[in-house]
């Protein structure tokens, strides 16, 4: 769950990047980041990895990763991405490739991950069309697409390790402290100040989820509307942001999605209580499975983790809309997770 950006052209959501796009523009709209992917580097890498040099840059963007869309000399349009190297990225690319080969709507990777310095560099096909699905359309299409992803994804043991989970999904992180050592912006939330009820609730969520024994499945850990594009109303065109692949229990994957699915890029966007409940129910219908009460509670608990994570980041910054939203919902979300009374009221 990265820092949000304004609603963007669908092309710029490739690989989880949020930005506005102007075709042919090459400046970095996010400011003073050091450029890793120079034209010369892309040209040399693409000749070796993709079998063709590049003819022109379509756009460059940088947020948590550097993304450059290029047209190759053989006419292909591809997206090249560089981000800090993590071992888990090999598993993410393997999952994306398997899903694309199986016909799931997503860009297809077209090169093995390469390590250049401290960065992992990958490339995938460019899918630049499609629309956002407005929340008023309901959660059914997104829940159904998530069910398709989970059922289509390869077994966890067949791909390289996906650990650790991204921090906003990281209730399962291996550390001894409450929060992962680094959040998505590199800060240590364990050292951040904030209302005590956030840490109290997160401790309860982490304890409950770590005692929830259910087989790990492969899913998407950033199932926000801004990462999914549609055509013709409710026909899925492409799911983006495959660095957010996770291996967690099905209930956790669904709960994380249910807590955030309407988000389209604005800082205050998340699912309401009713929208979360709707998504969890819609998923069970789409998957053809009826969950027990404890499974539903686990989904609510996992979803609460990502909302607490966002609230803690806001608190570390002094204030923010995610903190305010969750303060008004915490009692109900704790109750839905079977954790009523376990955290101090804000």
C-alpha positions as CSV (number, residue, x, y, z in Angstrom):
1,X,0.0,0.0,0.0
2,X,2.1,2.8,-1.3
3,X,1.7,6.5,-1.0
4,X,-1.1,7.5,-3.3
5,X,-0.9,9.7,-6.4
6,X,-3.5,11.5,-8.5
7,X,-5.7,9.4,-10.7
8,X,-3.6,8.4,-13.7
9,X,-3.5,7.2,-17.3
10,X,-3.7,3.4,-17.2
11,X,-0.3,3.1,-18.9
12,X,1.4,4.5,-15.9
13,X,0.1,2.0,-13.5
14,X,2.4,-0.6,-15.1
15,X,4.3,-2.5,-12.4
16,X,2.8,-0.5,-9.6
17,X,3.8,3.0,-10.6
18,X,1.4,5.9,-10.1
19,X,1.9,9.0,-12.1
20,X,0.4,11.1,-14.9
21,X,1.4,10.5,-18.4
22,X,2.1,12.6,-21.5
23,X,3.1,10.6,-24.5
24,X,6.7,11.3,-25.5
25,X,7.5,13.1,-22.3
26,X,10.8,12.1,-20.6
27,X,11.1,14.3,-17.5
28,X,10.7,12.8,-14.1
29,X,7.6,14.3,-12.5
30,X,8.5,13.1,-9.0
31,X,11.5,15.4,-8.5
32,X,15.1,14.8,-7.5
33,X,15.5,11.0,-7.7
34,X,18.8,9.7,-9.1
35,X,18.3,8.2,-12.5
36,X,19.3,4.6,-12.9
37,X,17.7,3.8,-16.3
38,X,19.5,6.1,-18.7
39,X,18.9,5.8,-22.4
40,X,22.3,4.3,-22.9
41,X,21.7,1.7,-20.2
42,X,18.2,0.8,-21.6
43,X,19.6,0.4,-25.1
44,X,22.5,-1.8,-24.1
45,X,20.3,-3.9,-21.8
46,X,17.4,-4.3,-24.3
47,X,19.7,-5.4,-27.1
48,X,21.0,-8.2,-24.9
49,X,17.8,-9.1,-23.0
50,X,15.1,-8.4,-25.6
51,X,17.0,-8.8,-28.8
52,X,16.4,-5.3,-30.0
53,X,17.5,-1.8,-29.2
54,X,15.0,1.0,-28.5
55,X,13.8,3.5,-31.0
56,X,12.2,6.1,-28.7
57,X,11.1,6.6,-25.1
58,X,7.3,6.8,-24.7
59,X,7.4,8.0,-21.0
60,X,9.4,7.9,-17.9
61,X,8.0,7.8,-14.4
62,X,9.5,7.4,-10.9
63,X,7.8,6.8,-7.6
64,X,8.9,3.8,-5.6
65,X,10.4,2.3,-8.8
66,X,11.8,3.7,-12.0
67,X,9.6,2.9,-15.1
68,X,10.4,3.6,-18.7
69,X,8.1,2.7,-21.5
70,X,10.0,2.4,-24.9
71,X,9.3,1.4,-28.4
72,X,11.9,-1.1,-29.6
73,X,13.5,-1.0,-33.1
74,X,11.4,-4.1,-34.0
75,X,8.2,-2.2,-33.2
76,X,7.4,-3.8,-29.8
77,X,6.3,-1.5,-27.0
78,X,7.6,-2.6,-23.6
79,X,7.9,-1.3,-20.1
80,X,11.2,-1.5,-18.4
81,X,11.4,-1.2,-14.6
82,X,14.2,-0.8,-12.1
83,X,13.7,-1.0,-8.3
84,X,15.9,-2.0,-5.4
85,X,16.9,-5.7,-5.7
86,X,15.0,-8.2,-3.5
87,X,15.2,-11.9,-3.8
88,X,11.4,-12.2,-3.7
89,X,11.1,-10.4,-7.1
90,X,12.1,-13.6,-8.9
91,X,9.0,-15.2,-7.5
92,X,6.9,-12.3,-8.4
93,X,8.0,-12.4,-12.1
94,X,7.5,-16.2,-12.2
95,X,3.9,-15.8,-10.9
96,X,3.2,-13.1,-13.4
97,X,4.6,-15.2,-16.3
98,X,2.6,-18.2,-15.3
99,X,-0.6,-16.2,-15.0
100,X,0.0,-14.5,-18.4
101,X,0.6,-17.8,-20.0
102,X,-2.6,-19.2,-18.5
103,X,-4.6,-16.4,-20.1
104,X,-5.1,-14.2,-17.0
105,X,-5.3,-10.5,-17.9
106,X,-1.9,-9.1,-17.1
107,X,1.2,-7.9,-19.0
108,X,3.5,-10.7,-19.9
109,X,7.1,-10.5,-18.7
110,X,9.5,-10.7,-21.6
111,X,12.9,-10.9,-19.8
112,X,14.3,-12.7,-16.8
113,X,15.1,-10.3,-13.9
114,X,18.6,-8.9,-14.2
115,X,20.6,-7.5,-11.3
116,X,22.3,-4.2,-12.2
117,X,24.2,-2.9,-9.2
118,X,21.7,-2.8,-6.4
119,X,18.7,-2.8,-8.7
120,X,16.5,-5.5,-10.3
121,X,15.6,-4.7,-13.9
122,X,12.7,-6.4,-15.7
123,X,10.6,-5.8,-18.8
124,X,7.0,-6.6,-19.8
125,X,4.6,-5.9,-22.6
126,X,2.9,-2.5,-22.5
127,X,-0.8,-2.5,-22.1
128,X,-1.8,1.2,-22.2
129,X,-5.6,1.1,-22.5
130,X,-8.6,0.5,-20.2
131,X,-10.7,2.2,-17.6
132,X,-11.1,2.3,-13.9
133,X,-14.2,0.5,-12.5
134,X,-16.0,3.0,-10.4
135,X,-16.9,1.9,-6.8
136,X,-20.5,2.4,-7.6
137,X,-20.3,-0.7,-9.8
138,X,-19.9,-2.8,-6.7
139,X,-17.1,-5.1,-5.6
140,X,-18.4,-8.1,-7.6
141,X,-16.2,-7.8,-10.6
142,X,-13.0,-7.2,-8.5
143,X,-13.9,-10.0,-6.2
144,X,-14.5,-12.4,-9.1
145,X,-11.3,-11.4,-10.7
146,X,-9.3,-12.1,-7.5
147,X,-11.0,-15.5,-7.2
148,X,-9.9,-16.2,-10.8
149,X,-6.3,-15.1,-10.0
150,X,-6.1,-17.3,-6.9
151,X,-7.5,-20.3,-8.7
152,X,-5.2,-19.8,-11.7
153,X,-2.0,-19.0,-9.9
154,X,0.6,-21.7,-9.6
155,X,1.2,-23.6,-6.3
156,X,3.3,-21.7,-3.8
157,X,6.0,-24.4,-3.8
158,X,6.4,-24.2,-7.6
159,X,7.9,-20.7,-7.7
160,X,10.8,-19.0,-5.9
161,X,10.1,-17.6,-2.5
162,X,7.8,-14.7,-2.1
163,X,9.0,-13.8,1.4
164,X,8.9,-11.4,3.0
165,X,5.5,-10.0,2.1
166,X,5.4,-6.3,1.2
167,X,5.2,-4.4,4.5
168,X,1.6,-3.2,4.1
169,X,0.6,-6.9,3.9
170,X,3.3,-8.0,6.3
171,X,1.4,-9.2,9.4
172,X,3.5,-12.4,8.7
173,X,6.9,-10.7,8.7
174,X,9.6,-12.7,10.5
175,X,10.9,-10.0,12.8
176,X,10.3,-9.9,16.6
177,X,9.0,-6.4,16.6
178,X,5.4,-5.4,15.8
179,X,6.0,-3.7,12.4
180,X,8.4,-4.7,9.6
181,X,11.8,-3.1,10.0
182,X,11.1,-0.8,7.0
183,X,7.8,0.4,5.5
184,X,7.3,1.1,1.8
185,X,9.0,4.4,2.2
186,X,12.0,3.1,4.1
187,X,11.0,4.3,7.6
188,X,10.8,2.2,10.7
189,X,7.2,2.4,12.1
190,X,8.4,0.8,15.3
191,X,10.1,4.0,16.1
192,X,7.2,6.3,15.0
193,X,4.9,8.0,17.5
194,X,1.2,7.7,17.2
195,X,-2.0,6.8,19.1
196,X,-1.5,3.8,21.3
197,X,-4.7,2.1,19.9
198,X,-3.0,1.6,16.5
199,X,-0.2,-0.6,18.0
200,X,-2.6,-2.3,20.4
201,X,-4.9,-3.3,17.5
202,X,-2.0,-4.3,15.2
203,X,-0.5,-6.5,18.0
204,X,-3.9,-8.3,18.3
205,X,-4.2,-8.7,14.5
206,X,-0.7,-10.1,14.2
207,X,-1.2,-12.6,17.0
208,X,-4.5,-13.8,15.6
209,X,-3.3,-14.2,12.0
210,X,-0.1,-16.0,13.1
211,X,-2.3,-18.6,14.8
212,X,-4.6,-18.9,11.8
213,X,-3.6,-22.2,10.1
214,X,-4.6,-22.3,6.5
215,X,-2.7,-23.3,3.4
216,X,-0.8,-20.5,1.7
217,X,-2.1,-19.5,-1.8
218,X,-0.7,-17.0,-4.3
219,X,-2.5,-13.7,-4.6
220,X,-2.1,-10.0,-5.2
221,X,-1.3,-7.9,-2.2
222,X,-2.3,-4.5,-3.6
223,X,-5.8,-5.2,-5.0
224,X,-6.8,-1.5,-5.4
225,X,-8.9,-0.3,-8.2
226,X,-6.0,1.9,-9.5
227,X,-4.0,-1.3,-10.3
228,X,-6.7,-2.9,-12.5
229,X,-8.0,-1.8,-15.9
230,X,-11.3,-2.7,-17.6
231,X,-12.9,-2.4,-21.0
232,X,-16.6,-2.5,-22.0
233,X,-17.8,-1.8,-18.5
234,X,-16.8,-4.9,-16.5
235,X,-14.4,-6.9,-18.8
236,X,-10.9,-7.1,-17.2
237,X,-8.1,-5.9,-19.4
238,X,-5.1,-5.9,-17.2
239,X,-4.0,-6.2,-13.6
240,X,-0.8,-4.3,-12.9
241,X,1.7,-4.1,-10.0
242,X,3.1,-7.6,-9.9
243,X,5.8,-6.7,-7.4
244,X,3.0,-7.0,-4.9
245,X,2.5,-10.8,-5.3
246,X,2.1,-12.5,-1.9
247,X,1.8,-16.1,-0.6
248,X,-0.6,-16.1,2.3
249,X,-3.8,-17.9,3.4
250,X,-6.7,-17.3,1.0
251,X,-8.6,-15.5,3.7
252,X,-5.8,-13.1,4.3
253,X,-5.4,-12.3,0.6
254,X,-9.2,-11.6,0.3
255,X,-9.3,-9.6,3.5
256,X,-6.4,-7.3,2.4
257,X,-8.2,-6.7,-0.9
258,X,-11.6,-6.2,0.8
259,X,-10.2,-3.4,3.0
260,X,-8.8,-1.3,0.1
261,X,-10.5,-2.3,-3.2
262,X,-12.2,1.1,-4.1
263,X,-8.9,3.0,-3.9
264,X,-8.2,4.8,-7.2
265,X,-5.2,6.9,-6.1
266,X,-6.3,9.6,-3.7
267,X,-4.9,9.6,-0.1
268,X,-8.2,9.2,1.7
269,X,-9.6,6.3,-0.4
270,X,-10.3,2.9,1.2
271,X,-13.2,0.5,1.6
272,X,-16.0,1.4,4.1
273,X,-17.3,-1.3,6.5
274,X,-20.1,-2.1,4.2
275,X,-17.8,-2.3,1.1
276,X,-15.4,-4.6,3.0
277,X,-18.3,-6.9,4.0
278,X,-19.7,-6.8,0.4
279,X,-16.3,-7.8,-1.0
280,X,-15.8,-10.8,1.4
281,X,-19.3,-12.1,0.6
282,X,-18.8,-11.5,-3.2
283,X,-15.6,-13.4,-3.2
284,X,-17.1,-16.5,-1.6
285,X,-19.9,-16.5,-4.2
286,X,-17.4,-16.1,-7.0
287,X,-15.1,-18.8,-5.7
288,X,-17.9,-21.2,-4.9
289,X,-16.8,-21.6,-1.3
290,X,-18.7,-20.8,1.9
291,X,-16.4,-19.8,4.7
292,X,-16.7,-20.6,8.4
293,X,-17.1,-17.8,10.9
294,X,-13.5,-18.1,11.9
295,X,-12.4,-17.7,8.2
296,X,-14.5,-14.6,7.8
297,X,-12.9,-13.2,11.0
298,X,-9.4,-13.9,9.6
299,X,-10.3,-12.0,6.5
300,X,-11.4,-9.0,8.6
301,X,-8.2,-9.2,10.7
302,X,-5.9,-9.3,7.7
303,X,-7.7,-6.3,6.2
304,X,-7.4,-4.4,9.4
305,X,-3.6,-4.9,9.2
306,X,-3.3,-2.8,6.0
307,X,-5.6,-0.1,7.4
308,X,-3.5,0.0,10.6
309,X,-0.3,0.2,8.6
310,X,-1.7,3.2,6.6
311,X,-2.9,4.8,9.8
312,X,0.5,4.4,11.5
313,X,2.2,6.0,8.5
314,X,-0.2,9.0,8.8
315,X,0.4,9.2,12.5
316,X,4.2,9.2,11.9
317,X,3.6,12.2,9.6
318,X,1.6,14.0,12.3
319,X,-1.9,13.3,10.8
320,X,-3.7,12.1,7.7
321,X,-6.9,10.9,6.2
322,X,-6.3,7.2,6.7
323,X,-5.7,7.8,10.4
324,X,-8.9,9.7,10.7
325,X,-10.9,7.1,8.7
326,X,-9.7,4.2,10.8
327,X,-10.3,6.0,14.1
328,X,-14.0,6.1,13.2
329,X,-14.1,2.4,12.2
330,X,-11.7,0.7,14.6
331,X,-14.2,-0.6,17.0
332,X,-16.4,-2.2,14.3
333,X,-13.4,-3.7,12.4
334,X,-12.1,-5.2,15.6
335,X,-15.5,-6.7,16.3
336,X,-15.8,-8.1,12.8
337,X,-12.3,-9.7,13.3
338,X,-13.4,-11.3,16.6
339,X,-11.1,-8.9,18.5
340,X,-13.7,-6.7,20.1
341,X,-12.4,-5.0,23.3
342,X,-8.7,-5.8,22.5
343,X,-7.6,-2.3,21.7
344,X,-8.1,1.1,23.5
345,X,-10.6,3.2,21.9
346,X,-9.2,6.3,20.1
